[in-house]
Amino acid sequence: MGEKIIYGSIRNIFNNYGEINYKIKKEDRIIPFHITKKMIKKLNGNEYICYTDNVSFTLEKKQNFRGRNIVVAKDIEFQTDPYLPLKYKKRTVKSNNFWENIESRFNMYFLKIPDEAKQIEFLENNPNDTIQSQIAFQKLMSSLPGQNMYSDHNVLLREYLKFNGFQPRMAEYLIDSIFVSKNLANDFKLDKKNIHLTIESIVNLEQVDILFKEKILGWVLGIEDSYKSWVSRKLKDPIQVKNNSEEKLYTSWKTKNSQGEKQVNDAIDKGAFRESTDTFDYINKTAPIDDLLEEINFSELSELLSQFKKIDSASIDSLDEINETKSLLDDIRKLRNLAAHGKALIPSLLDPDYNANFTLETSGTSKQNIKFQLFFDIKKIFLQQGYTDEDSAKIVYVIYGHPYRKGWVQLNYIYHRIIQQIDPKRFEKYQKEFQEFFSSSSKNINFYEFKKISNIELTNKINNPYDVIYNEACMAKSIGNSHFRMGPY
């Protein structure tokens, strides 16, 4: 982008960033910007953000920002005017004390914990070795002048929460998409006496989240295995054998980069000096193709499909359709990485504040790629359900602009459009696991527990997050099935 100066007006100012309203080709847009130190003034011990309503700025691209490419405003200049004085927004940054912030967050979401006396009583009645030694130490300290038993409030709170299974990371579950906060209670004029949340609910939600991550990892691995098996199977077709396609794929993969060369060499080494591999001709051929496919990871599946198509796409009926889906794999990879690296999955999927830009072209045509077409098809479903065009677009923007939500939709879509055709047994396994995991009648702990844990339905306006995640998968299922076709794969 060039350094063209753009003019707009301040929409919102927060502690660390702001939002600007502006127009591009008569279309209203919103763009975020960072609050910088030069925008802040200190007055009477407090920090204030100084700004005017009118502002000029330039545009900056941010690559791979939380998993997607966005645009932010930079070179911010507030437009001074004698008739439009400076405005001051007080910064209300919370305490840097983690446990104080936890208590504040608990209070915001109606999660009550006992007072200090009851916490101490609980710990003394439910001791373990660590707590016993701390109690003894605290009793010793309390005998000294000016010292009180459990004088460190934060230590007491930490031990109480730890004993009840609450870990610091679980605070991530306290968001408005899952639980009713005081802000939502005020917005929807709810009776606050009827709103309750317990530590046990948060701990149970963590267990549901762990199970969900296990399912995601298994289903993504299933996609990887099915695609690789399909490639392996196709390369063994007589027409591909005659075309020497396996060796062509080895050559193209080896020459693509140093990583590809290493993977080919590792595939060769796998069979070296082993009597069990004596049936393969390592002199005139490189190595069994399955040994190379084993070295290729999920993030390289898209490239594998592209290279396979270059070799000999004309003789493969189904390659075009499968090759189309390679554009969906990157967001599925991001979803898999999230599930694999220990971060909470459910709040990451439902975070309403995740996407810094909401961008999706709304003039869809049949020539658009599969990724765009999938989300236009989702928009059509919302329109059929009675939503307005504007509301349907807003919902789709949220899904499309969020790499994890998008990955979740695309995962289910691929199973119903592609895996159902190329690997029916794998699809049957996925379908059975999906139904069991989301079932309301399962005897095992599953995702339906989430529906019972969340209290967001008290608003009578916001959908239960279980329904949101489940329904998005069902829409992907419906669209994928509409493309299903019988035939040789």
N, C-alpha and C positions, 0 to 999 in steps of 0.2 A: 504494500500500500504506500501511496505517496504521503507527503506531509501536508496535505490539504487541511486548512483550518475549518473546523465545523462549529456551529453554534447551537446551543441547546439551553435547557433550563433544569435546575436541580429538582429531582423527584423525591429523593430520600437522602438523609445523612445519618450514618451509623457511627459507631465508635472508630472503626478501622477502614471503612470504605463508604462510598456514596454511589448514587445512581443518577444518571442524566437522561432526560427525555430529549429526543431529537428526531428529525425526519430525514429519510432518504427516499427520494423520488415520491414525495408526498405520503410515504408510509411511516407511521409512528414506530419508533424503536426505543429501546431502553438499553443503556450501556453502563457497566460498572467502572469505578476508578478507585485507586488507593488514596486514603488520607495520608498526607505527608507531614513531616514535622513543621514545615514552613506554613502550613495551614492552621497551626495550633498556637494559641496564646494562653499564657498563665495569668489568671486573675484571682487574687485572694486565696491562693493555694489550690485553685481548681484549674483544670484544663478545659479550654473551649475551642471548638472548631469554628474558624471564621470563614464565612462564605457569602456570596450574593446569589440571588435567584438565577441570574443569567451567567452563562459560562461559555468559554471557547475551549476547544481541545482538538487533538489529532487522534488518529486511530493506530492501534498497535495490535498485531497478531500475537497470540500466545499459543504455542504448539503443545499439544498433548497436556493441556491443563485439566487435571482430574479426568484424564482419559479422552479428552476431545479438544479440538482446535476452536478457540474462541477469539473474540475481539474485545479489547478494553480501551478505555480512554486514557490518554497521557497528555503531557504538556498542558495541564489544567490552568486556565487563567480565568479568575472571577472578574466579571465586568462591573467595574465601579461606576456609580452614577450618583450625583448629588441628591437626586430624588429617591434613590434606592439605597439606603444605608446598609452597612454590613450587618449580617445576621450572626448570632452566636449560638452554637449548640454545645451544651455541656457534655463532656465525655464522662460516662458512668461506667468505667471499667471495673469489673468485679475484683475482689481480693485475689492475690496470687496464691493464697493459702488453699491448697487443694481440698482439704476437709471442710473448710468454711464454704467453698463453692459447692461441694457435695450436699451439705446441709441446706444450702440455699436452693439447690435444684430439687431436693426432696420436698422442700416446702412448696415450691412452685407446682409440683405435681401431686400434691395431697398425700405424700408418703410420710406417715408419721412414725417416728421412732421414740422409744421411751426416754424419759429424762435421765440424767446422770445417775441418780440414786438407783433407779430400776436397772440400768445397764450394769452397774457394779454388782447388784444383787444377782442378776442373771449370770454374769461371768463367774461369780463365786459359787453359784449353785451348779454350774456346768463347766467345771475346770478341765483343762488339760495341762500338760507339763509346762508349756510356755506361759500360760496364764497364771498358773500357780506360782511360778518363780517371779512374775511381775507383781502379783499380789503381795508376795513376801517383801519384795523390794519397796513397793509403795507403802506398806505398813511401817517399814523401817524409816522411810523418808518422813512419814507423817508424825513420827515421834520426835523429829527435830523441830526446833523453833521456826515458825513461819512457814512450815510445810504442811500440805494437806494431802490426804490419800487421793490418788488419781488426780493430782493437780494438773496434769496435762490432758486437757479435754480431747485433743486430737488423737492421742494414743488410745484413750478409752473408746472413742467412737470407732477408730480403726479396728480394735480388737473385737468390739461388739459386732461390727459388720462382717468381719472375717469369719467369726464363729458361726454366723448365720448364712455363710456361703456367698456373701456379696464381695465381689472384687472391683477395684476401681474402674476397670474398663466397662463395667456394666452400666455406668452412668450414661453411656451412649444410647441406651434404650429409651431414655426419657426424652422423647421428642413428641411434638404435637400430632404427628401422623399416627402415633401409637396410643398415647395416653392423653387424657384431658388435663390441660394446665389451667392455672388461674386465669390466664389471658383468654383461653377458649371459654372457660366457665363464664367470664364476664361478657364475652361477645355473644354467647348463646343464652345468657341470663339463666344459668343452671342453678339449682339449689345445691350449694357447696356442701351441705350436710350429708348429701347422698353420694359424695365422691370420695372413694377410698382407694388406697393403693398400699401394697405391702412389699416388704423386702422379698418374701417368698415368691411373689408374682414375678419379680425381676429375675430372680435366680432360676425359676422355672422357664422363663422366656429364653434365658441363656441356653438351657438344655435343648429347647426347640430349635434354636439357632444353630447349635452344633449339629443336630440331626439334619437340618436343611443343607448345611455346608457339605456334609457327607453325601447327600443325595446329588447335589450339584456336581461334585467332583466325579462321582460315579457316572452320571449322565454325560458329562463332557468327555470323560475317558471313552464312553461308549461311542460317541460321535467320531472321535479320533480313530478308534479301532475299526469302526464300520467303513470309514472313508479309505483307510489304508488297505483293508481287506478287499474292498471293491477294486482299488487300483491293482492290487496283486492278482486278483481274479481275472481282470481284463487283460493284463499283460500276458496271461497264460492262454488266452484265446488263440486258436490256430493262426488267425490273420495277423495278430500281434507278434507271434513267434516267428512267422515268415518275414515280418517287417523288422525283426531283430530289435523290437522296441525296448526290451529290458536293457540292452547294452547302450542304446541311445539315451535312455533316462540316466543311466550311470554316468555317461560322458557329460551330459548337460549339467548334472548335479555336481560333479567333481570340479567343473570349470567355472561354476558360478561365483565362488569365493573360497577363502581359506577354510571356513567352517564346513562347506560342502566337501572339500577335498579330505578333510579330517574324517568326516562321517563315512565317506567311501572307503577310506583306508581302514577305519574301525570295522566296517562290514566285511572287508577282506580278511582282516586279522581274526575275526570271530571263528572262521573255519580252518585257520592255519594249523597244521601239525595235529590234526584230529582224525582218527580213523573213521569216525562216524560221518565225516564229510567227504569221504573218498569217492562217493557216487557222483559228485559234482565236478565238472571240468573247469578247474581254476586256471588252466593253461590258456585256453581259448576264450574263456569268458571271465568276467570280473568276479562276481559272487552272486549267490541267490538274491533275488530282488527283495525278499522278505527281510534279509539281514540289513539292507539299506533302510527299508521302511521303519525298522525298529529303531534306527538311529535318529530319524526325523521326528521332531517334537511338534506339539500342537500348533505352535505359532508359525510353523513352516508349512502347514497343510495347504494354505492358500497358494503358496509358491509351487508346491508339489503338483497341485491341480493345473496350474498355469503351464508348467513344463510338460506335463503329460499331454495337455491339449496341443502343444506345439509339435509333439512327436508325430501324432497321427490321429487327429480328431475326426477325420472324415469317416473312418470305419467304426466309430463308437457312437451309437445312437443316443445314449444317455449322457454323454460327457458334457454337452452344452448346458443341460439343466443342472447338473451337479456343479459344474464350473461356475455357474451363476452364483451359487450359494457361498462361494469363497469370500465374498464381500461381507458376509455376516459373521465370519469366524473370529474377527479381531475383537469384537465386543464380548463374544462368548469367552474368549481367552482372558479378557479383563475380569469377567465374572468369576472364572475359574481361579485366577490369581488371588482375588479377594477371598474366596472360600478357602484357599490353600494356606494363606499366610496369617490366619488367626484373627483377622479383624471381624467384628460383628457384621453379619450379612444382612439381617433384617432391617436394622436402622439405616444401613447404607442404601438399601433398595428404596426405602420410604422417605429418606431425607428430603424435605420439601425445599431445602436451601442449597441443593447440590449444584444446580446448573447455573452458571454465570450468564450465559446467553441462551435465549430460546429461539432457535432458528430452524425453520423447515419450510422450503418452498411449497406453496399451496396450489400451484398450477400443474398438477400431475398429469402426465401423458403416458400412453402405453409404451413409449420409447425409454422411459426412465428405468434405472437399474432396479434390481430385485429389492434392495434395501428400502428405497423410497416407496416402491409399489406396495410392499408389505404394510407400511404405516398408513398409506392412503386407504388400503383395504380396511385397516382397523378404524380409521375415521368413518368409513362408510357404515361399519357396524354400529358405531355410536349414533350416527344419523338415523339409522333404521330403528334404534331404540328410543327415538324421540328427542335426542339432544339437538340443540341448534347448531348451525354450521360453526359459529364462533366458539361455543362451548366444546364442541367436538375437537376443533383445532387446538384449543388450549390443553385438553387432556392429552392429545397426541404429542404436542410439543413437550410436555413433561416427560413422557415415556421416551420419545426420540432423543431428547437432549440429555438423557441420563444414561451413561454407558452400561451401568449394571442392570437397570430396568430394561434397556434395549437388549442387552445380552440375554436376559431371562426370556423375553418374548421370542427372540431369534432362536434360542436353544429349543424351545418347544415347537416352533415352526419347522425347524430342520428335521426334528424327529418325525413329524407328521407328513412333511412333504417329501423328504429324501430317505431317511432311515427306514421308514415303513416300506419303501420300495426296494432298497438295496440290501437290507438286512432285517427281514421280517422277525426273526427270532429275537434279535436285540430290541426291536421296537416293542414286541410283546412283553419283554422283561421291563422296559421303561414304563409302558402303559400300566402294567400291574403295580409297579412301585409307586407311580404317580397317584393312582386311585387309592392305594392303601395309605399313602402319606397325607393326602388331603381329605380322607374319609371322615365323616362325622360319627361313624359307627365302629371305628377301629378300637380294639382293646389295648393297643399299644400307644405309647406317647407318640404323637405325630403333629403335623402342622395345625390340625384343628384345635389343639390346645391354645394356639395363638389367638384364635377367635374368642375363646373364653377368658383369656388373660387381659386382652385389650379392653379398655373401657370407653373408647372413642365414640361408640354408638349412643352414649348418653346425650350427645349433641343433637341427635335425630337429623343431622345434616351431612356429617362426614361418614363415608363408607368405612366399614370395618376393614383394617389393613389386610386381614386374611382374605376377604372378598376381593380386594384390589389385586393382590398377587395371583390368586386363583383365577379370577376372571380374565386377566391379561393372558395367562397361559391358555385358557379355553378359547379366547379369540384367535390366538396363534394356531391352536389346534384346528379350528374351523377353517381358517384361511389355508393352512397346509393341506387339509383334507380335500379342499376344493381343487387343488392342483394335482391331487393324487391320480396316477394313471397306472393301470396294469401293463405289464410288458417285461421283456427280458432286461435284467440289470446284472 
